C-alpha cells in the first residue's frame, strides 16, 4: 500500500532529524576536553579549583566545589544547590559563594526558603571536604538572587556582591559594616528583590578601599571607592553609556526608565555584553569574560578615557566559545578560561593556542589555578592572538535559538557541544513535519470514515 501524505511528512521529519544528528556529529570538531596536541589535558603538574553551578531546571541543582589535579577530580564538596566563585585562602580552606534551599530561618519569607551567602570549606577535614563556616541570609527566590562572588579583605572580613538587593557589601563578624547601593547610579525599580534588575555579579579589590564591580545587565564595570566617612563614591565606569541603543540592557525586564527621562545607563554591547568575572590587570587594563558576546576580551583605557578591545579570544580547539564566565591571566602570561556552556575549562597562550583543556561533567561557573597567582600582565607584553591582528567577533547567533541552546545545556548536560543553534532549528523543523504528518493522517482518516460505503 502506498504511504499517504501524513506518513510521508512523518518520514521526512524523522529523516531530517537523523541526517541532522548524523551529519553534524560526523563533521563536528567536538574537542571540549580533548587534547589539542599530545599530552595536553593530561598534565598533573598543576591544580585547578572549580565552582560549579550545576545545571538542571532553573540551573540550581547538582552544584559543587571541586579540585582538579590535572584532569582528575581530587576532592569535591556538593552540599549546596549551586556554587559560584571560588578561591583558596592562605590557610588552605576554600571561600565560595553559594545558594541552597531548605532553610528554616526565613525572616519575612515563608519557610522553608532559600539562603545565599558564602561558605568556608575545609578540604582536609577528617571526614572529607566539610563546610566549617557560613554567612548567609534568606532571599525571595532561587533565581538571580545569589551572592556570586566574595573577596577576603586584608583587615579581616569579606567584600561580596548581593544580587537580591543589587548592592555590594563588606561583612565583618557576620555584620554588614559598609555597602554601596547600585540605586545611587542606576534607575531602580520599587523592589529589586522581585526582579533581575542589574545582576551585580562580581567584586574584586583593586586598591586601598577600591573595588571593581561587574554590573552585568548594564554591560558595565564600575570602580567604587569606600570613603573615609563610611560612604561610597563611583570613581570610574568602564564602558560608559554612549547614548546609543539600549535594547541589550532593557530586555527581559532588566534595566528600566523609572525616572522618566527616556534613557537608561547602558554600555555599548559591542564592547561588553552581560559580562562576568573581570580581572584588573593594572591601571588602564582589564580582562573580562564577555559572556553574551561569546568571547574573552582584554580592554585598555584610551587617551580620551574610553575603553577598547586589544586582545580577543572567541574560539579554541576548533570550537567557538559559548557563554564563557571567567578568564584569569596567569603569571606565565597564559589565560585560564571557563567556557560555561561548552562545559570545559582550558588554558591558552598569548596566541590562543590551547595548552591544557578538560571537560566538566556539569556547568562550571568559575575556575582558579591553585595557588591563586593572578598577574597584572597585559597582552601588550604578549604575542597578539593571530599575530598583531585583532580578532573580530562574529555574530552570536539567532537570539531565540541561542536561548534554547542555553536551556538544552542546562537541562541536558549530556547533550554534545555541537548540538547548537543550527541543530536545534533543524530539530524543530523535523518535529513540525512529524506533527503535521500525524495531523494530516488523522484528518485523512476522518474523511475516509465519512465517505459512503460501496
BELWO-V658217 format. One record per residue. N is the residue number from 1. PSI is psi in degrees with one decimal (* if undefined). OMEGA is omega in radians with two decimals (NA if undefined). D_FIRST is the distance of its C-alpha to the first C-alpha in Angstrom with 1 decimal. Layout:
N	PSI	OMEGA	D_FIRST
N	PSI	OMEGA	D_FIRST
//
This chain:
1	135.1	-3.13	0.0
2	131.5	3.12	3.8
3	143.5	3.10	6.4
4	177.9	-3.08	8.9
5	-40.8	-3.13	12.6
6	-42.3	3.14	13.8
7	-40.3	3.12	11.7
8	-40.1	3.12	12.8
9	-43.5	3.11	16.3
10	-45.7	3.13	16.5
11	-38.5	3.11	15.5
12	-40.6	3.11	18.1
13	-44.2	3.13	20.6
14	-42.9	-3.14	20.2
15	-43.1	-3.14	20.5
16	-42.1	3.13	23.5
17	-42.7	3.13	25.2
18	-42.4	3.12	24.7
19	-38.6	3.13	26.2
20	-49.7	-3.11	28.9
21	-45.6	-3.07	30.1
22	-49.9	-3.10	29.7
23	-43.3	-3.13	31.4
24	-43.8	3.13	34.0
25	-34.5	3.14	34.9
26	-41.2	-3.05	35.3
27	-16.6	-3.03	37.3
28	146.5	2.99	39.4
29	77.6	-3.04	43.0
30	85.8	-2.98	43.0
31	8.5	3.11	46.6
32	118.2	-3.13	47.9
33	0.6	3.12	50.0
34	131.9	-3.12	49.7
35	138.2	3.08	53.0
36	-22.5	3.10	53.5
37	165.0	-3.08	55.5
38	130.0	3.07	56.6
39	-21.6	-3.13	58.4
40	134.0	-3.11	57.5
41	-12.1	3.13	56.4
42	1.4	-3.09	58.2
43	122.2	3.13	61.7
44	18.3	-3.10	63.4
45	-3.6	3.12	66.7
46	161.3	3.13	66.0
47	145.1	-3.11	64.9
48	123.8	3.13	62.8
49	132.7	-3.04	62.8
50	132.3	2.94	59.6
51	120.3	-3.06	59.1
52	121.0	3.08	55.5
53	-27.0	3.07	54.2
54	-97.1	-3.10	51.3
55	-151.4	-3.11	48.1
56	-173.4	-3.13	45.7
57	127.3	-3.13	45.5
58	1.0	3.10	48.4
59	7.1	-3.08	49.3
60	66.7	3.01	51.9
61	152.9	3.00	50.8
62	25.4	3.12	51.6
63	153.5	3.11	54.7
64	161.9	2.92	57.2
65	131.6	3.13	60.1
66	160.1	3.14	60.0
67	126.5	3.03	61.9
68	125.9	2.96	60.3
69	97.5	-2.91	62.4
70	-114.9	3.09	60.8
71	3.8	-3.12	57.1
72	141.9	3.09	57.7
73	116.1	-3.12	58.2
74	-38.6	3.05	61.8
75	163.0	-3.11	61.8
76	140.0	3.00	60.0
77	122.7	-2.95	61.0
78	41.0	-3.08	58.1
79	-0.2	3.13	59.7
80	155.0	3.08	58.8
81	-41.5	3.13	55.6
82	143.2	2.94	56.3
83	156.2	-3.06	58.9
84	-117.4	-3.10	59.8
85	137.6	-3.10	62.7
86	149.6	2.96	64.5
87	147.1	3.10	67.7
88	134.5	3.11	70.0
89	171.1	-3.04	73.5
90	-29.1	-3.12	76.7
91	6.2	3.11	77.1
92	-10.7	3.06	73.6
93	171.3	-3.07	71.9
94	129.7	3.05	68.9
95	131.4	-3.10	68.8
96	134.9	2.92	65.4
97	145.2	-3.06	64.1
98	167.2	2.97	61.8
99	135.6	-3.14	59.9
100	150.8	-3.11	59.3
101	172.5	3.04	58.5
102	14.9	3.12	59.9
103	148.2	3.11	63.5
104	-27.9	3.11	65.8
105	102.9	-2.92	68.4
106	1.8	3.11	66.8
107	-122.5	-3.08	69.6
108	-7.1	-3.07	68.3
109	158.2	-3.12	64.7
110	139.6	3.12	63.1
111	141.7	-0.04	63.1
112	159.3	-3.05	61.3
113	179.9	3.12	61.0
114	140.1	3.00	60.5
115	151.2	2.97	63.3
116	157.7	-3.12	63.6
117	-145.4	3.12	66.5
118	152.2	3.06	67.6
119	148.5	2.98	67.8
120	122.4	-3.08	70.0
121	131.6	3.07	68.3
122	104.6	-3.11	70.3
123	-14.6	-3.08	68.2
124	13.4	3.14	71.0
125	154.1	-3.05	71.4
126	-35.5	-3.11	71.9
127	18.8	-3.10	68.7
128	176.6	-3.11	66.6
129	125.7	-2.98	66.0
130	139.0	3.02	67.4
131	117.8	-3.06	67.9
132	-11.7	3.14	71.7
133	146.6	-3.14	72.3
134	137.1	2.90	70.4
135	122.2	-3.11	71.1
136	166.9	3.10	68.5
137	157.3	-3.11	68.2
138	148.6	3.08	65.6
139	160.9	-3.06	63.2
140	-36.2	-2.99	61.2
141	155.4	3.02	57.7
142	-27.3	-2.97	56.1
143	123.4	2.98	54.7
144	35.1	3.12	57.0
145	14.9	-2.94	60.2
146	160.8	2.84	61.0
147	109.4	-3.09	64.0
148	-25.6	-3.00	62.3
149	146.1	3.06	65.5
150	150.2	-3.08	69.1
151	122.6	3.08	72.0
152	143.7	-3.10	75.0
153	148.3	-3.07	78.3
154	-36.6	-3.11	81.5
155	8.7	-3.08	83.6
156	157.8	-3.10	81.2
157	-178.6	-3.07	78.4
158	139.7	2.91	75.0
159	139.1	-3.09	73.7
160	158.0	3.05	70.2
161	153.7	3.08	67.6
162	97.7	-3.12	66.6
163	-18.3	3.13	63.4
164	-46.7	3.14	63.8
165	3.4	3.13	66.9
166	68.1	-3.13	66.4
167	169.9	2.91	69.6
168	145.3	-3.04	71.2
169	156.9	2.93	73.7
170	126.7	-3.10	76.2
171	127.6	3.05	76.5
172	128.6	3.14	79.6
173	40.3	3.07	80.1
174	8.4	-3.12	77.1
175	140.6	3.06	78.5
176	118.6	-3.10	77.4
177	-10.4	3.08	80.5
178	149.7	3.09	79.1
179	151.3	2.95	76.1
180	120.0	3.13	74.9
181	125.2	-3.11	72.7
182	-16.9	3.11	70.2
183	-14.5	3.06	70.9
184	-13.4	-3.11	74.2
185	-33.7	-3.05	72.2
186	149.3	3.05	68.8
187	123.2	-3.02	68.0
188	143.7	2.98	67.3
189	171.4	-3.11	65.2
190	-37.9	-3.12	66.9
191	102.2	-3.09	65.6
192	-16.9	3.14	64.2
193	-7.1	-3.12	63.0
194	2.2	-3.10	60.3
195	152.9	3.06	58.6
196	80.7	-2.96	57.9
197	-63.7	-3.06	60.6
198	-30.6	-3.14	62.0
199	54.4	3.08	60.6
200	111.9	-2.87	63.9
201	3.5	-3.13	62.7
202	144.7	3.07	65.3
203	133.2	3.06	69.1
204	139.3	3.05	71.2
205	122.9	-3.07	75.0
206	9.5	3.12	76.1
207	-179.9	3.12	79.9
208	110.4	3.13	82.6
209	26.3	3.07	81.1
210	139.2	-3.08	78.4
211	136.3	3.00	74.7
212	121.2	-3.02	71.6
213	131.3	3.09	69.0
214	117.0	3.07	65.4
215	90.5	-2.90	64.3
216	-51.7	-3.00	60.6
217	-11.8	3.08	59.4
218	-0.1	-3.10	62.2
219	35.4	-3.03	61.4
220	152.2	2.95	65.0
221	133.5	-3.06	67.4
222	131.6	3.03	70.7
223	116.2	-3.07	73.9
224	135.5	3.13	75.8
225	133.2	3.04	79.4
226	114.4	-3.02	81.0
227	163.8	-3.07	84.4
228	-28.1	-3.11	87.8
229	8.4	3.12	88.0
230	1.2	3.11	84.7
231	-158.1	-3.12	82.7
232	156.1	3.13	80.1
233	132.0	3.04	79.7
234	116.8	-3.06	76.8
235	-17.7	3.08	78.3
236	146.8	3.04	75.3
237	120.0	3.09	71.7
238	125.5	-3.02	69.4
239	54.0	3.13	66.9
240	154.3	3.11	68.9
241	123.9	-3.14	67.4
242	17.8	-3.14	67.5
243	21.7	3.11	66.7
244	-157.0	-3.10	63.3
245	132.2	-3.08	59.8
246	8.4	-2.99	59.6
247	-37.8	-3.09	55.9
248	-25.4	-3.13	55.3
249	-16.5	-3.03	58.0
250	-2.5	-3.13	57.1
251	156.1	3.06	53.4
252	40.7	3.08	52.2
253	40.4	3.11	55.5
254	-111.1	3.12	57.7
255	146.3	3.13	60.8
256	155.1	-3.09	61.8
257	82.2	-3.09	64.6
258	-15.7	3.12	66.7
259	1.3	3.00	70.0
260	19.4	-3.14	68.6
261	10.0	3.10	69.6
262	32.5	3.14	66.0
263	151.1	2.98	65.9
264	158.7	-3.14	65.1
265	99.4	-3.03	66.4
266	126.8	3.10	63.5
267	162.0	-3.13	63.7
268	118.1	-3.10	61.9
269	-14.2	3.07	58.4
270	-16.1	3.06	58.5
271	-53.1	3.05	61.4
272	139.8	-3.14	60.3
273	98.8	3.10	57.2
274	61.9	-3.00	57.1
275	167.6	3.07	59.0
276	152.0	2.85	59.9
277	59.6	3.04	62.8
278	148.7	3.07	65.2
279	120.8	3.13	67.8
280	123.8	-3.10	71.2
281	7.7	-3.05	72.2
282	167.9	-3.06	75.7
283	120.2	3.08	77.2
284	12.5	3.13	74.8
285	137.6	3.13	71.7
286	140.3	3.09	68.8
287	133.0	-3.01	65.6
288	140.0	2.91	62.6
289	101.4	-3.05	59.1
290	80.5	-2.79	57.7
291	-54.4	-3.07	54.6
292	-13.6	2.98	52.6
293	1.6	3.09	53.4
294	50.9	-3.12	51.9
295	166.1	2.91	55.0
296	134.2	-3.06	58.4
297	138.6	2.98	61.3
298	125.1	-3.13	65.0
299	141.6	3.03	67.0
300	144.1	3.07	70.6
301	131.0	3.13	73.0
302	175.2	-3.10	74.1
303	-29.7	-3.13	77.5
304	5.1	3.08	76.7
305	-6.4	3.07	75.5
306	175.0	-3.11	71.7
307	138.5	-3.13	69.3
308	151.1	3.11	67.0
309	136.4	3.04	64.6
310	-14.2	3.13	66.1
311	126.4	-3.05	63.7
312	136.8	3.05	60.0
313	117.4	3.12	57.3
314	8.5	-3.12	53.7
315	140.4	3.11	52.0
316	137.5	-3.12	52.6
317	35.7	3.12	51.0
318	13.0	-3.06	48.4
319	127.1	3.08	47.3
320	140.0	3.02	48.2
321	145.8	3.13	50.2
322	102.3	3.10	48.5
323	57.1	3.05	51.0
324	144.9	-3.12	53.9
325	8.0	3.04	56.5
326	143.3	3.04	59.4
327	126.0	-3.13	61.3
328	128.5	3.00	64.6
329	123.0	-3.06	66.9
330	163.7	-3.11	68.3
331	-29.1	-3.13	71.8
332	6.8	-3.14	70.6
333	-7.6	3.09	69.1
334	168.8	3.13	65.5
335	127.4	3.10	63.2
336	123.5	-3.01	61.3
337	133.2	3.00	58.1
338	104.9	-3.06	56.0
339	86.3	-2.85	52.5
340	-58.3	-3.00	51.2
341	-10.7	2.93	47.5
342	-1.3	3.11	47.1
343	54.7	3.11	48.7
344	155.4	3.02	51.3
345	133.1	-3.11	55.0
346	163.0	3.12	56.4
347	131.6	3.12	59.7
348	153.4	3.00	60.2
349	-175.8	-3.06	63.3
350	-20.0	3.12	64.7
351	0.5	-3.12	62.3
352	10.4	3.11	59.2
353	128.2	-3.12	58.7
354	126.6	3.10	57.3
355	-11.9	3.07	59.8
356	140.6	-3.11	58.3
357	143.4	3.09	55.0
358	142.3	3.07	53.5
359	138.9	3.11	50.3
360	150.2	-3.10	50.8
361	-40.6	-3.13	48.8
362	-174.6	-2.99	48.9
363	115.4	3.09	50.1
364	146.2	3.06	53.6
365	-45.2	-3.02	56.1
366	151.9	3.11	59.1
367	142.3	3.10	60.6
368	131.4	3.00	64.2
369	137.4	-3.12	65.6
370	130.4	-0.06	68.3
371	158.5	-3.06	71.1
372	97.3	-3.12	70.6
373	79.0	3.09	72.3
374	164.2	-3.03	71.1
375	159.5	3.05	72.9
376	7.6	-3.07	74.2
377	135.5	3.11	73.1
378	166.9	3.11	71.4
379	-18.4	3.10	69.0
380	-24.1	3.12	72.0
381	1.5	-3.04	73.2
382	163.2	2.95	69.9
383	142.2	3.07	67.9
384	155.4	3.04	65.5
385	125.4	-3.07	61.8
386	56.7	3.11	60.7
387	-137.4	-3.13	64.3
388	8.3	-3.11	66.2
389	124.9	3.12	63.2
390	130.9	3.11	62.0
391	126.8	3.10	58.3
392	125.9	-3.09	56.7
393	139.9	3.11	54.3
394	167.9	3.13	50.8
395	145.1	-3.09	48.9
396	4.8	3.08	47.9
397	-173.7	-3.12	44.3
398	124.1	-3.01	42.4
399	-50.3	-3.09	44.3
400	-44.4	3.14	41.5
401	-35.2	3.09	39.5
402	-38.8	3.09	42.8
403	-39.7	3.10	43.4
404	-35.8	3.08	40.0
405	-43.7	3.11	40.9
406	-45.7	-3.14	44.1
407	-42.0	3.14	42.2
408	-45.4	-3.10	39.7
409	-33.8	-3.12	42.7
410	-46.8	-3.04	44.6
411	-31.7	-3.10	42.0
412	76.5	-3.08	40.1
413	-15.0	3.12	42.9
414	-8.8	-3.12	40.6
415	137.5	-3.14	38.6
416	150.5	-3.07	39.3
417	-21.4	3.14	41.7
418	-6.3	3.12	39.4
419	87.2	-2.99	37.1
420	-149.8	-3.01	38.8
421	-48.0	-3.11	38.3
422	-45.4	-3.11	35.8
423	-39.0	3.11	33.6
424	-41.6	3.11	33.9
425	-45.9	3.13	33.1
426	-33.8	3.09	29.9
427	-40.2	3.11	29.0
428	-39.2	3.08	29.5
429	-42.9	3.12	27.2
430	-45.1	-3.14	24.5
431	-40.0	3.13	25.1
432	-41.7	3.10	25.0
433	-43.9	-3.12	21.6
434	-43.7	3.13	20.2
435	-42.7	3.11	22.0
436	-39.4	3.12	20.9
437	-43.1	3.11	17.2
438	-44.8	-3.13	17.9
439	-45.1	-3.14	19.9
440	-42.0	-3.14	17.4
441	-42.5	-3.14	14.6
442	-44.7	-3.14	17.4
443	-43.7	3.12	18.6
444	-37.0	3.11	15.4
445	-41.7	3.13	14.9
446	-39.9	3.12	18.6
447	-38.5	3.13	18.3
448	-37.7	3.13	15.6
449	-30.1	-3.10	18.0
450	-16.4	-3.12	20.9
451	143.3	3.14	19.5
452	146.0	3.14	21.3
453	171.1	3.14	19.8
454	*	NA	19.9
//
